[in-house]
Amino acid sequence: MLKEGRFGTFEATWVIALFCCAKLILLYPMTAIYLAGSAAWLFSIVAASTALIGLQFIKLLLKRFKGQTIVEAGISAAGPFFGSAAAVLYLALFVLSSSLVLRQLTEAVKMTTLPNTPTWFIMIVFLGASMYCASLGIEVVARVTSIIAVSTLILLIVIGILLIPQYDTKMLFPILGKGTGQLLLWGTIKSSNFSEALFAGLIVYPLQGYKNAVKSAKNAILISLVMTAIVTAVCVMTLGPYQGEEAYLTALRSTKNIMIGRFFQRMESVGTMYLSIGLYAIIATFARTFKLPHYKPLIPAFGILVLTISKVPHDFASSANIEVYGLRIYSGIVAYIVPLLLFITAVIRRKKSRTKQCKEGTA
């Protein structure tokens, strides 16, 4: 068993919330505005509501195999082959999302702060810091992340208040943006923006049971809903739906309207913690799939893998297209539908086993 330490639902809630919300400083506002227009904040409500339904599928699997993580429960439900195949899908989700965030975070820093610094150098600095954090263990990461996440929420509230003079509430109309159909369709599909809630299934042991893990994920999605709805509404009211859907780093562009110094425009710590959590999710998934007792030796290997994949996109736009039209289309299937299929498989296998036992008993 991996030595992961213990922490409470408070820390777990904020870890998952930051894991879901780190995209606010990168692509999420632009994507929401592009797909829903002036109804971008309603888009967040639809996406989060669908994610809460998906979380129930994860709960069904964890509840059926109490005391096991999402990886171990999948193997128990569908056998070593299909259960391990599901775990590989989880692994691919965490690897790809971490790689894309690393690339986007690097490009964001290069565009806004360090234009003359080589891209590879910025990547290595971010990745090195994240690998070090991951090596300290999930308990340390959880406690530090909870501090950063709460501080970030307070900062977002302060930014929202300071931007009040820039608000144009007329930009929120029409209230349904680009139409009800578009809102419901893409809001449901983009529930995958909260697919990092799958991480709750990996921290069952530190939280001493699936109930605390699911509770933390539920609270995290609700917090993420509030944060994403507020940020997208602020972006719409300050930039407008047409400029907002064309602006990379939409949230950062909104904050630049506040002239109170550079400190309040620095959000790199959020991205670093996202990568730390992502790296831990990767190595924990791999270690549990192949029943390895230690995960720290895996950190350099998977760090190099994340770095390598992050170099595949040529620039920020390329990585954005991969995430919006690739990862965030299918990650919801991996995070929510795969656990549901595993649960159904477990139920069917149990029924077949009972039927066979009955036949043998009456033979």
Order of alpha helices (4+ residues) and beta strands (2+ residues): alpha-alpha-alpha-alpha-alpha-alpha-alpha-alpha-alpha-alpha-alpha-alpha-alpha-alpha-alpha
